Amino acid sequence: MNVLVLNAGSSSVKYQLMCVETEEVLTKGACERIGAEDGIFTHGMKPNEVKEIVAMPDHENAIARVLDCLVNGDTAVLKSLDEIDAVGHRIVQGGKYFKGSTIVNDDVIAKIDELIELAPLHNGPALQGIYACQKLMPGVPMVTVYDSAYFYTMPPKAFMYPIPYEYYEKYGIRKYGAHGTSHKYVAKRAAAFLNKDIKDLKIITCHLGNGCSISAIKDGIAVDTSMGLTPLDGLMMGTRSGAIDPTVVTFIMDHEGMSAEDANTMLNKKSGLLGVSGVSNDSRDIEEACAQGNERAQLAFDMYCDRVKKHIGQYMAVLGGVDVIVLTAGIGENSAVTRKAIFEGLEPLGMVLDEERNAVRGSERVISSDDSKVTILVIPTNEELAIAQDTYELVSAAKNA
């Protein structure tokens, strides 16, 4: 079965076309800067990857361009769109409705629309992607895979907030988490890599990219995670503040005359590594600026690593110890400097990094030393494969029903 996996953001669409049975990626690409005149459309597999500067007014236009390149031009991999058997959509927020992946229907669409306010940068664009596929690929089955679904195993003591209970009852305000597809994938992959039963392991998974989250996994299920009602909570990130004293927000709003929308923009798009360093939200730029002696960049880097370290300690307490720590996503997979800084000083807790093994980018490897009581792993995430597999299973089951 050929599954087209779509991951839509506020101004982007990433895609992969995959044969699920063989796990072969047939092609992939990305539409960036949707809505701008100088949009970037990247498509095809290296070394034949093509990059174009082209205006893509909206998500429907972007997805139409993706579908066209699949069947036309030098990067075509299909004879017709009829060879696409299903589409899998990444949805960040499933709220109280979705405890697992679902086949798209009108009710599913209505519920995703209702949840836009919990993930405005993701759920809205994902819906636009669904609408575009319904228009451009009528009749092709679609599946929605939710980042938050993996965390429905968390106990109430982990997902509830210490605010009046009525707001949970009225509005469903609780911790939902995000990056669940990634956390689930790398935890299962880590157990397989180590040739151990995941139910016998206490695992902390660290998804460290422009967005960051950490999860505690025990007996094969998630028991806690750092992101909350929205993806803003938890760790310091590229442009997101992560967890801060709530009074900081009301103080700044009062003194700067900010609206709620202004404050939301500040916390989501102007904070984190970018806000502290004044340099960039990209960790590579931060590391380079640190090497040049930029003090604010160094402060941002130190704050970032400190917060990851604290969450690792917190989740060790939640789990009653830890057997495996997994690092994944852009920073987790590729930044040896960041990984080293995170684990410095944790040797008394049984975490000993091997510097030679730590010199790795984007491949599976144990990076802890032989005498480390905790196994530290780099596992590249593959959310697209996980989404494609869920899509395959649901569509196949529906056909055979």
N, C-alpha and C positions, 0 to 999 in steps of 0.2 A: 504494500500500500504506500503510495506517495502522499505525504502530508506536508502541506505548506504551513509553517509556523510563523505567526506574526506577533511582534512585540511592539505595540504602539505607545509612544510617549507624547508629550504635549506638542512637540515639533519634530517628531521623528517616527520612523517605522523601520525596525530591523526585521529581516526575514531569513528563513532557511527553508529550502525544499529538501525533504529527506525521504529516503526509502526506509521505512521502519524495520522491515524484516532483516535487512542487512546492516542497519544503522549507518548507511552511507549518506553523506551530505552531497546532494547532486549539485546544488549551487546555493549561494547566499549573497546577502548585500544589505544595504541600508539607505534609507531616504532621510536626510538630515536638513535642518533649517526649512521645514515645511512652512509655507506662508511667506517666505522671503523670496526676493527676486534671484538671489544667488544661492538657491538650494543646491545641496550636494547629493548626487545619486551615485552610489557605488554598487556595482553588481558583477557577478562572475567570481570564479575561483582563481586564486593565485596559481601560476604567474600571469594568467590571462585576465586578471581583474581590470575592470574599466571604471573610471571615475569621470562623471560629467557634472558641469555646473549648469543647473537648469531650474527654472521657476516651477515650484509645485504648490499651487494655491491652497490645497487642502489635502486631507488624508485620502479622500477618494481618488484624487488625481495622482497621488503618490502610489497608491496600491495599483491603480490602472497601469502606471509605468512599470511597476514590478511584474505584473502579469504579462505585459507586452514583451519584456526582455526575456521571459521564460520560454517564449515560443518564437521570437523573432530576433534576427541579428546574430552576430558572431558568438554571443554568450548563450544562445538558446540551448536548452537541454530537453525540451519537450516538443513533440510535433503539434500538439494542441492542448488547450486547457482541460480537455476531457481526461487527460492523464493525471490530473490532480484529484485524488480520491476524497480528500477531506482537508479542512483547515482547522488548525489549533490556535486559539487566541490566549495570550497571557493576560490575566486580569489580576491586578494587585489586590483589590479589596472585595472579598465575598461577604463581608459582614456576618450577620446572624443567619443568613439564608443558606450559604453554601459550605458544606462540610467536605465536599469533594468535587471533582470535575463534573461538568454537565454538558449535555447536548443542547445547543442553542435552540430556543423557541421563544415565543412572544413573552411568556412569563419570565424567563431568564433575563431577557433584554430589559423588561420593566424593572426588575430587581437591581440589575447592574446600574441602571439609570438612577434609581433611588439612592444608591450608595456612592454616587459621584462626590458628594460633599466630604466623604471620608478619605478619598484619594483623588482630588480634582485634577492632578497632573497626569493621572494614569487611566482611571476608569472612563472618563469622558472620551479621550482619544481612542481607547480600546473599543468603545461603542461605535465611534465613527468608522473604525476598521471593520467591525461586524456589518454595519450598514453598507459599506462599500462592497464587501464581498457578496452580500445578498443581492446587490444590484448587478455586479459585474460577473458573478458566478452563480446564477440562480440554480437552486437544486442541489448544490454541493453541500454535504453535511458539515456542520461546524461544531467545535467543542470549545468550551471555555475552561481554562485551568487557573485556579485561584492561588495566589501567593499566601493568602491567609488561611487556607483550608488545613494546611499541615499542623496548625497550632490549635485546632479544636480539641486536642487531647490535653491541653493545659488545665490544671485544676483551678477552681475559682480563686483560691488564695493567690495565684499567680496572675490571673487575668483581670481581676477586679481592681478598681481604683478606690482609694480611701476618700471618696466624696459621698454626698447623700445618695443613698441607695435608689431613691426615686428616679435619678437620672439614668441609671442602668435600666430600670423598668420602662421609662418613658421613651428613651432615645437609643438604648442599646450601647451606652458608652462603656467601653471596656477595652482591654488590650486585645487586638486582633493579630498583630505581627505582620511582617512582609518578608519577601525573599524565601518563602516557605518551600517553593519548588527547588531552589538551590540548596537550602539546608537539608532537605530530604534526600536529594541526589547525592551530595558529597558524603553524608553520613553513611548511606548504604554502600557507596563506592569505597569508603574508608574501611568498612568492615570486610568487604570482599577483598580489597587489596591486602589486608592483614590476615586473610583467611580465618576470620573469626565470626561468630554469630553476633549480629548487632544487638541481640537481646542480652548478651553477656557483657556489654560495654557501656561505660559512662563516657559520653562524648560531648565535647564543646565544639561547635562549628562556628567559624568566624568568616562571614561574608564581608570582605573589605574591598569596596570599590568606591565610586563616587557616592553611592549610597552604602551604608554600613549597618550590619546587624549581627548579633551573636545569639546563639541558641544553645540551650541545655537539653540533651537527649539521653533518656534513661530507658532501658528495656526496649529500645527501638522506637520510642515515641517522644515527642517534644513535651517537655514539662515547663519550659519558660523561654522567653525570647525578649530581645531588647526593644524592638519597635513596638509601638503601642496602638492607640486608636487609629493613628495615621503613621506614615513612614517618618515623621519628624522626630519621634521619641528615640531615646537611647543614646547611641554613640554620636560623637562629633563626626561630621561627614564633609564632603566636598564643599557644599554650600549650605547644608542644614546644621543648625545649632546642636541638635540632639537635646538631651535632658538638661534643663536649667531650672533655677528657682522661678516659679510662675510669676512671682512679684516683679522680676526683672522686666517681664513683658508689659505689665500694667504701668510700671514706673516709666518706661520709655514711651509708651503710648501717651501718657499724661504730659510728659515734659516735651515731647516732640510733636504733639498734636496728631498722632497717628490714628487712622481708622483700624478696625479689625483686619480689613483686607491688607492695609499697609504693613501691619505687624506680621501677618501671615507671610507676606512676600519677603520681609526682612529675615524671618527665621528660616524660611525654606530656600531662599535664593541668594541671600547676601551674607550669610553667616558661615560657620564652619571654618575650614581651611582658608577659604577666600576671605572671609570677614576678618579673621585674626591676622593673617599674613599680609593682606593687601596686595598679594602677588598673583594668586591663581587658586582655583579649586582643584587643579591637577597635581597629584602627589609628586609626579616627576618634576614639575616646575618648582615645587616646594623643596625637594631634595637638592635640586641644582642651586636654588637661592641660598639654602643652608650652607652648601659647600663654599659659596662666595661670601659667607659671613653675614648674611641678612638676619638680623636679630628677631624680627617679627616672624619671619619664615621659620626660624628655629623654634620660637615659642609655639607656633601653630603645630609643628611636627611633634614637639614634646607633649603638648596637650592631647593630641590625637592618640599617641602611643600610650599615654598614661590612662586614658579612658578605656582603651581596649584592655589594658592590663587589669584595671579595676573590675571590669565585667568578667574577665576570666576568673578572678578570685571569687567574685560573687557567685558565679555559677558552680565553682568547685564546692562552695558551701551548700548550694541548693542540691547538688547531686550527691553530696557526701563523699567527695573525692572525684578524680577524673582519670580515665585510662588513656584517652586519645583526644588531642586537640587538632582540628583541621582548619587550615587557612585556604581561602579560595577567593575568587573574583580578582579584578584588576590589580589591586594593591597586594592582596594576600598571596596571589600566585606569582607576582613578578618583582616585588620589592624586598630584596634581601636586607636592605638597610632598615626598613620598617620592622620586618620580622625580628631582626636582631635586637632592636630597641624595645620591642614589646616584651621579649623574654629575658632581658637583662634584669638581674636581681631576683628572678623566680627560681633559681637553682635550689634554694632550701625547700621549695615546694615540689621538688622532683622533676622540674622542667629544665633540661640541659640541652641547649642548642649546639649542634656541630657546625662550625663556621664553614667548613669545606662543603658539607652536604647542603648547607643553606644557600650556597651559590647556585641557585636554580631558578629558572623562569619557565612558567607555564607547562610543567610536566609533573607527573606523580612521583613523589619521593618522600621518604622519611628524612626529616632534617634534624631530628634529635640525635644525641650521641648514644652509644651503646649502653652507657651507664645511666641514662635518663629513665626515671621510673615512669614518666609519662611519655607516650609516643606522640611526637609532633609531626604532622603530615602536611604537605602541600598537595591538594587535589583540585585540578582545574574543574570548575563547574560546567555543567552542560544542561542548562535549563531547557534548551530547545529539544534535546533528545527526550527529556522527561515529559515535556508537553506533547511531543509527537507520539510517545508511547501511550499516554493517557487517551489521546485522540483515537489512536488505533484500536485500543481496547473497547472504548465506548461505541465507536462506529461499527466495529465488527459485531459486538453484542447486539446492537440494534438491528443489524441486517439479518442476524441469525435468530432473532426473537420470533 
